Amino acid sequence: MANDIFRTESLDPDKIGNPVDAPQSAIPQDVVQAGMSVHYAYGNSDTPVSERPEQPKPLPPEFGYDDEHPLLDLPFSISINGQRYTGESISLMQIRATADQGSPLGIGSRHIAVLHFTFETFSITLHPEVTVLSEASDGASVFQFANPTGEHLPQLRYILNSFIAGDFVTIDGMVSYTGPTEPKQPKGETAKQSIFDRVRSISVAALSCVLIVAAAFILFKRYTTAHEMHPVFVERAGQMMRATAPGQISYLNPSAAKGDVLFSINANTGDVLNFTMPCECEAVVSKGIIEGATVLQTDLILTIFVNTSEVRAQTLMSIEGLNRAMNGDMVTMDLNDGRSIPVRVIASEATTAASLRGDLYVPVDLVPEDGALTTEDIGKTARLRLSKNLPGL
């Protein structure tokens, strides 16, 4: 047989060659029979040594299999028979560590190891069985898991895979680690911040404070301050003459002398009401008042001006605003020229009559401080502002 490793022939002295130096233990003894000689297929002793096939070398202790998990520099420690080791690297097949103290365990010995992983907020301890592969004089040791598929495999594989992925580490939903898988940096490095980062942080804090103060001020103003809808008119102060009864104006003479009839009203009751000029002064007829016009009680017919230097302010004020003014709220008249003048709200007969009719807005007089308004302010407009009188403000 040409492909046989060895062949047998009869003991013919002329055909027997010199046997090749090789360990005979590689040939099963039961194959060799008496009266037969063994000749190797690759020739006799005349074959050069360089052409002979090399014998396989023994496997080194750090030999790794093709499907082995890579060695990872994961922080851990290991304890065997009271001997403590500082872990250097670990995989699913081997452990490399350095002995802290103690005597060698003996190459080839098997032990139950205590494998301890310490994270930031929790720790995990496994108890695999390991075999000592090598022990150096400086304490460097190599261990191999005696049973790589033992009970420790699921937890160890999950930790190593999660360390490689940099993902969260969770063991059966009982404990978890959401921090970084790399060791913490020294405090000196983490505390260092660039000037730009500090300026940005200060700017964000300052802007936040400004926004908070602005929002608080707006809420405070809305709670304490209100404005009336109707404008305030600054006019000359005079004596107002109103209708004392509803009816029709039958006579109107604003140029009447003192003691003459100024205007007359045919009342609905059938009476004729005559009003005389009280003084030698100027009379100004209200807008819309002419002979034949129908008026109601308290309607303003005309105004008599005795002193042209006096100034007054009038407006229509809401019932709610009038109540606030009567209950002590501060009333301020903001002129269109930028001045703010405190005023007092005076309710007249017209105000009472309008309130009794159920009007939402009633006429009122505004009395400022002496000298606050002059004849130069006649014809100007203003806005009425009400503010709550808070204690301490």
NORMO-V771786 format. One record per pair of residues at least 4 apart in sequence whose C-alpha atoms are under 6 Angstrom apart, sorted by sequence separation. I is the first residue (numbers start at 1). J is the second residue. D is the distance in whole Angstrom. If there is no record, write none. Layout:
# NORMO-V771786
I | J | D
I | J | D
This chain:
# NORMO-V771786
79 | 83 | 5
90 | 94 | 6
119 | 123 | 6
136 | 140 | 5
149 | 153 | 6
153 | 157 | 6
158 | 162 | 6
162 | 166 | 6
171 | 175 | 6
187 | 191 | 6
221 | 225 | 5
256 | 260 | 6
267 | 271 | 5
325 | 329 | 5
335 | 339 | 5
347 | 351 | 5
355 | 359 | 6
79 | 84 | 4
90 | 95 | 5
118 | 123 | 4
135 | 140 | 6
162 | 167 | 5
170 | 175 | 6
324 | 329 | 6
334 | 339 | 6
354 | 359 | 6
78 | 84 | 6
117 | 123 | 6
135 | 141 | 4
170 | 176 | 4
256 | 262 | 6
266 | 272 | 5
334 | 340 | 4
78 | 85 | 5
89 | 96 | 5
117 | 124 | 5
134 | 141 | 5
169 | 176 | 6
265 | 272 | 6
333 | 340 | 6
77 | 85 | 6
88 | 96 | 6
116 | 124 | 6
134 | 142 | 5
169 | 177 | 5
265 | 273 | 5
333 | 341 | 5
354 | 362 | 6
77 | 86 | 5
88 | 97 | 5
116 | 125 | 4
133 | 142 | 5
168 | 177 | 6
253 | 262 | 5
264 | 273 | 5
332 | 341 | 6
77 | 87 | 5
87 | 97 | 4
115 | 125 | 6
133 | 143 | 5
168 | 178 | 5
252 | 262 | 6
253 | 263 | 6
264 | 274 | 4
332 | 342 | 4
76 | 87 | 5
86 | 97 | 5
115 | 126 | 5
132 | 143 | 5
252 | 263 | 4
331 | 342 | 6
332 | 343 | 6
351 | 362 | 5
85 | 97 | 6
86 | 98 | 5
114 | 126 | 6
131 | 143 | 5
251 | 263 | 5
263 | 275 | 5
331 | 343 | 6
351 | 363 | 5
85 | 98 | 5
114 | 127 | 5
131 | 144 | 5
251 | 264 | 5
262 | 275 | 5
85 | 99 | 4
113 | 127 | 6
130 | 144 | 5
250 | 264 | 5
261 | 275 | 6
262 | 276 | 5
73 | 88 | 6
85 | 100 | 5
113 | 128 | 6
130 | 145 | 4
131 | 146 | 6
249 | 264 | 6
250 | 265 | 6
261 | 276 | 4
262 | 277 | 5
286 | 301 | 6
73 | 89 | 5
84 | 100 | 6
112 | 128 | 6
113 | 129 | 6
130 | 146 | 5
249 | 265 | 4
260 | 276 | 5
286 | 302 | 5
72 | 89 | 5
112 | 129 | 4
129 | 146 | 6
248 | 265 | 5
259 | 276 | 6
260 | 277 | 6
285 | 302 | 4
347 | 364 | 5
71 | 89 | 6
72 | 90 | 5
111 | 129 | 6
248 | 266 | 5
259 | 277 | 5
284 | 302 | 5
346 | 364 | 6
71 | 90 | 5
83 | 102 | 6
111 | 130 | 6
247 | 266 | 5
258 | 277 | 5
284 | 303 | 5
346 | 365 | 5
71 | 91 | 5
110 | 130 | 6
247 | 267 | 4
258 | 278 | 6
283 | 303 | 6
345 | 365 | 6
70 | 91 | 6
110 | 131 | 4
246 | 267 | 6
247 | 268 | 5
258 | 279 | 5
283 | 304 | 4
345 | 366 | 5
69 | 91 | 5
109 | 131 | 6
258 | 280 | 5
282 | 304 | 6
344 | 366 | 6
69 | 92 | 6
108 | 131 | 6
109 | 132 | 6
282 | 305 | 5
343 | 366 | 6
344 | 367 | 5
20 | 44 | 6
108 | 132 | 5
343 | 367 | 5
11 | 36 | 6
19 | 44 | 6
20 | 45 | 5
107 | 132 | 5
108 | 133 | 6
281 | 306 | 6
343 | 368 | 4
10 | 36 | 6
18 | 44 | 6
107 | 133 | 6
9 | 36 | 6
18 | 45 | 6
107 | 134 | 6
254 | 283 | 6
8 | 38 | 6
80 | 113 | 5
6 | 40 | 5
79 | 113 | 6
6 | 41 | 5
79 | 114 | 5
5 | 41 | 6
78 | 114 | 6
78 | 115 | 5
77 | 116 | 5
76 | 116 | 6
99 | 139 | 5
251 | 291 | 6
76 | 117 | 5
98 | 139 | 5
250 | 291 | 6
319 | 360 | 6
98 | 140 | 4
249 | 291 | 5
250 | 292 | 6
318 | 360 | 6
97 | 140 | 6
98 | 141 | 6
249 | 292 | 5
318 | 361 | 4
97 | 141 | 6
248 | 292 | 6
249 | 293 | 6
317 | 361 | 5
96 | 141 | 6
248 | 293 | 6
316 | 361 | 6
317 | 362 | 5
96 | 142 | 5
248 | 294 | 4
316 | 362 | 5
336 | 382 | 6
95 | 142 | 6
247 | 294 | 6
316 | 363 | 4
335 | 382 | 4
95 | 143 | 5
247 | 295 | 6
315 | 363 | 6
334 | 382 | 5
94 | 143 | 6
246 | 295 | 6
315 | 364 | 6
334 | 383 | 5
94 | 144 | 4
246 | 296 | 4
314 | 364 | 6
333 | 383 | 6
93 | 144 | 6
246 | 297 | 5
314 | 365 | 5
333 | 384 | 5
93 | 145 | 6
245 | 297 | 5
314 | 366 | 6
332 | 384 | 6
244 | 297 | 5
313 | 366 | 5
332 | 385 | 5
243 | 297 | 5
331 | 385 | 6
243 | 298 | 5
331 | 386 | 5
242 | 298 | 5
243 | 299 | 5
330 | 386 | 6
242 | 299 | 5
330 | 387 | 5
242 | 300 | 4
329 | 387 | 6
242 | 301 | 5
329 | 388 | 5
241 | 301 | 6
329 | 389 | 6
241 | 302 | 6
241 | 303 | 6
240 | 303 | 4
239 | 303 | 5
238 | 303 | 6
239 | 304 | 5
238 | 304 | 5
238 | 305 | 4
61 | 133 | 6
237 | 310 | 5
236 | 310 | 6
237 | 311 | 5
236 | 311 | 4
237 | 312 | 5
235 | 311 | 6
236 | 312 | 6
235 | 312 | 5
234 | 312 | 6
234 | 313 | 4
233 | 313 | 6
233 | 314 | 6
232 | 314 | 6
232 | 315 | 5
230 | 316 | 6
235 | 378 | 5
234 | 378 | 5
234 | 379 | 6
234 | 380 | 6
233 | 381 | 5
232 | 381 | 5
232 | 382 | 5
231 | 382 | 6
232 | 383 | 6
231 | 383 | 5
228 | 384 | 5
227 | 384 | 6
227 | 385 | 5
226 | 385 | 6
226 | 386 | 5
225 | 386 | 6
225 | 387 | 5
224 | 387 | 5
224 | 388 | 5
